[in-house]
Amino acid sequence: MKRVALLISGGGSNMLALVRDMAEEDHPARPVLVLSNDPAAAGLTRAADLGVPTAAVDHRPFGRDRAAFETALLEPLLAAKPDILCLAGFMRILTPGFVTRFEGRMLNIHPSLLPKYPGLHTHQRALDAGDAEAGCSVHEVTADLDAGPILGQARVPVLPGDTAETLAARVLTQEHRLYPAVLRRFATGDRRPVLLP
């Protein structure tokens, strides 16, 4: 049984999708920690309500010292002894040193069809480009932002009259399907991409 730590910054809707899926008897993994960079993140309460241990390391006192923040972040993380890390709306960019420590064991969900639109404002960028479809990707985390091997994608059509908000809402529904499917496969050692319609 793989041990999974989940990193969040806000409400944690993708974290909830993962934790609920891991509650299924046949799942090859179990959540051992939900960790946030914001002590007030609503997702921490939601995780605790589901019986998952939680911790928070506020990034703000560290200012621009990302290495010091990550050193503090490692304390509860290493204590939980995770086999896999899932970034689920974790809004801090991690340093190469941190990423290397968990190389091949860290996943992230991103709201675009990578390699298109790494970084922020993905839905508006898809609309501005006139794309016919958008979607989300789960990838392994590497030192390069949103550039690791793609482990799964789900697509949604861009509809006439879509705004960044309406498109984001439809993509988020697919994120909640895709991330659990990828984690299930990844936890068994299978890195073949999951492709959802």
LINURNOR-V317640 format. One record per residue. N is the residue number from 1. RES is the residue in one small letter. PSI is psi in radians with two decimals (* if undefined). Layout:
n=[N,N]
res=[RES,RES]
psi=[PSI,PSI]
//
This chain:
n=[1,2,3,4,5,6,7,8,9,10,11,12,13,14,15,16,17,18,19,20,21,22,23,24,25,26,27,28,29,30,31,32,33,34,35,36,37,38,39,40,41,42,43,44,45,46,47,48,49,50,51,52,53,54,55,56,57,58,59,60,61,62,63,64,65,66,67,68,69,70,71,72,73,74,75,76,77,78,79,80,81,82,83,84,85,86,87,88,89,90,91,92,93,94,95,96,97,98,99,100,101,102,103,104,105,106,107,108,109,110,111,112,113,114,115,116,117,118,119,120,121,122,123,124,125,126,127,128,129,130,131,132,133,134,135,136,137,138,139,140,141,142,143,144,145,146,147,148,149,150,151,152,153,154,155,156,157,158,159,160,161,162,163,164,165,166,167,168,169,170,171,172,173,174,175,176,177,178,179,180,181,182,183,184,185,186,187,188,189,190,191,192,193,194,195,196,197]
res=[m,k,r,v,a,l,l,i,s,g,g,g,s,n,m,l,a,l,v,r,d,m,a,e,e,d,h,p,a,r,p,v,l,v,l,s,n,d,p,a,a,a,g,l,t,r,a,a,d,l,g,v,p,t,a,a,v,d,h,r,p,f,g,r,d,r,a,a,f,e,t,a,l,l,e,p,l,l,a,a,k,p,d,i,l,c,l,a,g,f,m,r,i,l,t,p,g,f,v,t,r,f,e,g,r,m,l,n,i,h,p,s,l,l,p,k,y,p,g,l,h,t,h,q,r,a,l,d,a,g,d,a,e,a,g,c,s,v,h,e,v,t,a,d,l,d,a,g,p,i,l,g,q,a,r,v,p,v,l,p,g,d,t,a,e,t,l,a,a,r,v,l,t,q,e,h,r,l,y,p,a,v,l,r,r,f,a,t,g,d,r,r,p,v,l,l,p]
psi=[2.07,2.51,2.22,2.23,2.41,2.26,2.23,2.89,-0.28,-2.24,-0.46,0.66,-0.67,-0.64,-0.77,-0.72,-0.71,-0.81,-0.74,-0.66,-0.66,-0.25,-0.27,2.43,-0.59,0.07,2.42,0.12,2.81,2.50,2.31,-0.24,2.42,2.12,2.33,2.67,0.01,1.91,-0.36,0.11,2.22,-0.49,-0.48,-0.76,-0.73,-0.72,-0.77,-0.66,-0.44,0.07,0.27,2.30,2.51,2.77,2.77,2.45,1.82,2.13,-0.36,-0.74,-0.30,-0.13,-2.21,0.09,1.41,-0.63,-0.71,-0.71,-0.79,-0.58,-0.76,-0.65,-0.59,-0.46,-1.01,-0.51,-0.89,-0.56,-0.51,-0.20,0.99,2.56,-0.54,2.44,2.29,2.01,2.08,1.34,0.60,1.96,0.60,2.39,2.21,2.54,2.74,-0.62,-0.73,-0.82,-0.77,-0.62,-0.56,0.44,2.32,0.05,0.14,2.26,2.71,2.57,2.35,2.35,0.94,2.96,1.44,2.55,0.08,2.42,1.02,2.84,-2.56,3.00,0.68,-0.70,-0.74,-0.65,-0.67,-0.72,-0.77,-0.54,-0.14,0.45,2.52,-0.36,2.75,-2.94,-2.74,2.79,2.50,2.30,2.76,2.48,2.26,3.09,-0.42,2.27,2.15,0.58,0.04,2.98,2.34,2.23,-0.10,2.63,2.61,2.50,2.58,2.55,2.58,2.15,2.66,2.36,0.00,2.48,2.98,-0.62,-0.79,-0.66,-0.75,-0.69,-0.71,-0.65,-0.70,-0.67,-0.71,-0.60,-0.72,-0.35,-0.77,-0.86,-0.83,-0.67,-0.72,-0.77,-0.73,-0.83,-0.78,-0.66,-0.31,-0.01,0.09,2.00,0.27,2.42,2.50,2.16,1.96,2.51,*]
//
